[in-house]
Amino acid sequence: MPQTEVLRAYRFVLAPSDAELAELSRYAGACRWAYNYALAKKTQSHQAWAERRTAYLEAGLSEAEAKARIKADGAELTDRIKVWDHHRKSLLTTTTGKRPLPATQPPTGQEALARRLAAARADAVGTSRERQILAVARSTVNALKAEAFSAGFRTPTATDTSALWRMERDRPKEEGGSPWWSEVNVYCFTSGFDRAQVAWKYWQNSLAGRRAGRPNGYPRFKKKGRAADSFTLFHDVKWPTIRLEGYRRLVMPRLGSIRVHNSGKRLARLVERGQAVIQSVTVTHGGHRWYASVLAKVQQHVPVLWEHVTDDSTRVPYLTRTQAEKAAENGGRIEQSGRPTARQRAGGLIGVDLGSRYLAALSSPLDPADSATALVQHPRLLAENLAKLAKAQRALSRTQPGSRRRAKAATRVARIHHQITVRRASFLHGLSKKLATRFTHVAIEDLNLTALTASAQGTCDRPGKNVKVKARLSAAS
């Protein structure tokens, strides 16, 4: 089997002290604040663009004409941003000793500005004024971008949001700043900006029909106590600050060494042998647990499933059929070369029919000696814990809002829900592993489970059809 580099995540359950719990909550709060900050900037820019479009539509223009008019209105400002940004990048390459940028043709109407900035760069090369001019260029670019964002001519990206935040972060809290930013790792903010960018992209792709699945709604702001606590930290792989300390402690930048419940022996030994390089760590809060998902680049042997055979009988291995088909477009053929195990060959092909009465009905039993394993029962984890959950929820309803007793009661309810979620995921992972290791091919029914388990539409006076059936199915799932 060929050795290739893959990204793998190793999940650890943290066992933090009270002081470390407070720090983890603070880091998650910073990431949530950054997400809301970036989303607010994007929303303001989009609303300004929508107001301009509405004004042009009311004036009698079509949708395409309105968008073209808005683009023309912001053309001059956009061209100025391009010239100033090229000036900033050119200064940055000279101050850092990198290869200079190639000469570019300035936009129409900005030739005079481009010549003036080029002359300023030439005069400042090798002098102490070079860094001063670079600082002015940065502030000018950010100010021009902020003007374009507020006018609705462009939407800020994650990089733009990060630059705007660096201009505003020292402002008082009442003015939208975050003067406490130095108390946490800066990657808490950048990870929040990145997540807002992903949410915005998903919404735009769903709106344009480029995203499969159900339509995505407008990105919503995250509220403390309702949104899941999470943040991501990065480091320089040449000088790693995210590492395992032995097998039972995880070191993260500024957070220090935190004990983990499960052993990190597998990852630690791969790092020691030079077969893994840690890239980042994502910390999440679920129920009563904090989890750390360590992302690493791992060198491992991967079985070859397909080969591209060229005209001269040369065989090129690929991991998936799609990769082989793309390579075979210029000639040659593709062949399946992966060899299933003896256990898989004995199982052969299996069909999986997902249902409501049974979790899955299989065309062949999981255990050949037991025909009853052809029907996989629902784990019924919620039903088993329903009495315990009802008792905890009644205790929660009797507490005073905002009190410590209510916080403890809410924690007990969250803990029960989290235990159900973890056990359900473990059951499903166990079933999928059995299917993958005991059969050569698995054919799964194309069933819209999201629509199947959705609540029945209707009102109290005129409810929808099969409300009881839908309620039972949703509860069982």
Secondary structure, 3 states (H helix, E strand, C coil): CCEEEEEEEEEEEECCCHHHHHHHHHHHHHHHHHHHHHHHHHHHHHHHHHHHHHHHHHCCCCHHHHHHHHHHHCHHHHHHHHHHHHHHHHHHHHHHCCCCCCCCCCCCCCHHHHHHHHHHHHHHCCCCHHHHHHHHHHHHHHHHHHHHHHHCCCCCCHHHHHHHHHHHCCCCHHHCCCCCHHHCCCHHHHHHHHHHHHHHHHHHHHHCCCCCCCCCCCCCCCCCCCCCCEEEEECCCCCCCCEEECCCEEEECCCEEEEECCCCHHHHHHHHCCCEEEEEEEEEEECCEEEEEEEEEEEEECCCCEEEECCCCCEEEECCHHHHHHHHHHCCEEEECCCCCHHHHHHCEEEEEECCCCCEEECCCCECCEHHHHEECCCCHHHHCHHHHHHHHHHHHCCCCCCHHHHHHHHHHHHHHHHHHHHHHHHHHHHHHHHHHHCCEEEECCCCHHHHCCCCCCCCCCCCCCHHHHHHHHHHC
